[in-house]
Amino acid sequence: MPQTHESRRIPGNPGREPQPGVTPPPAEGGSSQPPSARTGVLRLEGDRMYVEVGGERIWLDPRQTVDTLRGLGPTPAGARVTRAAPSALAAAVAAAQRHRAELEAIDGVVTVRAGYQFEKGRITKTPCLVVAVAPGTSPALPPSLEGVPGDVTPAAP
């Protein structure tokens, strides 16, 4: 008689649902702290990197690690990573830096940054000053500064 999928099953314990208010014991050699409360140390061994947490080594993917450290991926907690803006955006970046405080002093303006202009709901290749404004406000803003056009967008909560 041929074996069916069901006849090849390995009997086991189906387990149970977690009990409210009961913290499961840590795995052998593990930590009782939740992952978000643990910290590690970034270490370099030869040309490989790992994070050491409580004596355990967690090896890192080399490409992802390099991208992260260069600021191309998620920013490590507490680190400030800066990247060079595309040359076409340089004038908008400079204008945003020079006029940020002046524009943010206008009632309703939340923040100012360099970006690309939107036309009819589509992004264009035109660099601009993006001015985020509080929803429901219409501050009086100059159409351009230092020859860089402005674009208004509602600030997200």
C-alpha positions in Angstrom: 0.0 0.0 0.0 1.5 3.4 -1.0 2.3 5.9 1.8 0.1 9.0 1.8 1.1 12.4 3.0 -0.8 11.8 6.2 0.8 8.4 6.9 4.3 10.0 6.8 3.5 12.7 9.4 5.6 12.7 12.5 3.4 12.9 15.6 4.2 15.8 17.9 2.8 18.2 20.4 0.6 20.9 18.8 1.7 23.4 21.4 -0.5 25.9 23.1 -1.3 29.6 22.9 0.9 32.0 25.0 -0.7 32.7 28.4 -1.4 36.3 29.1 1.0 37.8 31.7 3.4 34.8 31.6 6.9 35.5 30.3 8.4 32.4 28.7 11.8 31.4 30.1 14.8 32.5 28.0 16.2 30.0 25.5 19.3 28.2 26.8 22.2 30.7 26.8 19.7 33.5 25.7 18.6 36.7 27.4 15.4 37.3 29.3 15.4 40.8 27.9 13.3 41.5 24.8 15.4 42.1 21.7 14.6 45.8 21.7 16.2 46.2 25.2 19.4 44.4 24.3 22.5 46.2 22.9 25.5 44.8 21.1 28.9 45.8 20.1 30.0 46.0 16.4 33.3 44.2 15.9 35.6 43.6 13.0 37.5 40.3 12.6 39.7 40.3 9.6 37.5 41.4 6.8 34.2 40.2 8.4 32.0 42.1 10.8 29.7 40.9 13.5 27.7 42.2 16.4 28.5 40.7 19.8 25.5 40.5 22.2 25.9 38.7 25.5 28.9 36.7 24.3 27.0 35.6 21.1 28.3 36.6 17.7 25.9 37.6 15.0 27.7 37.8 11.7 26.6 40.5 9.3 26.1 40.5 5.6 29.1 42.4 4.2 27.2 44.3 1.4 24.4 45.3 3.7 26.9 46.4 6.4 28.9 48.5 4.0 25.7 50.1 2.6 24.4 50.9 6.0 27.7 52.4 7.2 27.9 54.5 4.1 24.4 55.8 4.8 22.8 54.1 1.9 20.7 51.8 4.1 19.0 52.2 7.5 20.9 54.7 9.7 22.4 53.2 12.9 20.7 54.4 16.0 22.2 57.7 17.2 24.4 58.1 14.1 24.2 61.1 11.8 24.9 60.1 8.2 25.1 62.7 5.5 25.2 62.0 1.7 26.2 64.3 -1.1 23.2 65.6 -3.0 23.0 65.1 -6.8 24.7 68.1 -8.5 21.4 69.1 -10.1 19.9 69.5 -6.6 22.8 71.5 -5.1 21.3 75.0 -5.6 18.0 73.8 -4.0 20.0 72.3 -1.0 21.9 75.5 -0.6 18.8 77.7 -0.8 17.0 75.5 1.7 19.8 75.8 4.2 20.1 79.5 3.8 16.3 80.2 4.0 15.1 77.5 6.3 14.9 79.6 9.5 13.3 82.5 7.6 10.6 80.3 6.0 9.9 78.2 9.1 9.2 81.5 11.0 6.1 82.0 8.7 3.0 80.8 10.5 1.9 77.5 9.1 5.2 76.4 7.7 6.4 73.1 9.4 9.7 72.5 7.6 11.7 73.3 4.4 13.9 70.9 2.4 15.3 70.5 -1.1 13.4 68.2 -3.4 11.8 67.9 -6.8 8.8 69.8 -8.1 5.5 68.1 -8.6 3.2 69.0 -11.6 -0.3 67.6 -11.9 0.5 65.0 -9.2 3.7 63.7 -10.9 7.2 64.3 -9.8 9.4 66.1 -12.3 13.2 66.5 -12.7 13.0 70.2 -11.6 14.8 70.9 -8.3 12.9 73.0 -5.9 12.4 74.1 -2.3 9.8 71.9 -0.8 7.8 73.7 1.9 5.7 71.5 4.2 2.8 73.3 5.7 0.4 72.4 8.4 -2.9 70.9 7.0 -5.5 73.6 6.5 -3.1 76.5 6.3 -2.2 78.6 3.3 0.9 80.7 4.2 2.0 83.4 1.9 5.2 82.1 0.4 7.5 83.5 -2.3 7.2 81.6 -5.6 11.0 81.2 -5.7 14.2 82.0 -3.8 17.6 82.5 -5.4 16.1 81.4 -8.7 14.9 78.0 -7.2 11.2 77.5 -7.5 9.1 76.5 -4.5 6.7 73.7 -4.1 4.2 73.4 -1.2 3.1 70.1 0.3 1.0 69.3 3.3 3.0 68.1 6.4 2.3 64.6 7.4 1.5 64.0 11.1 
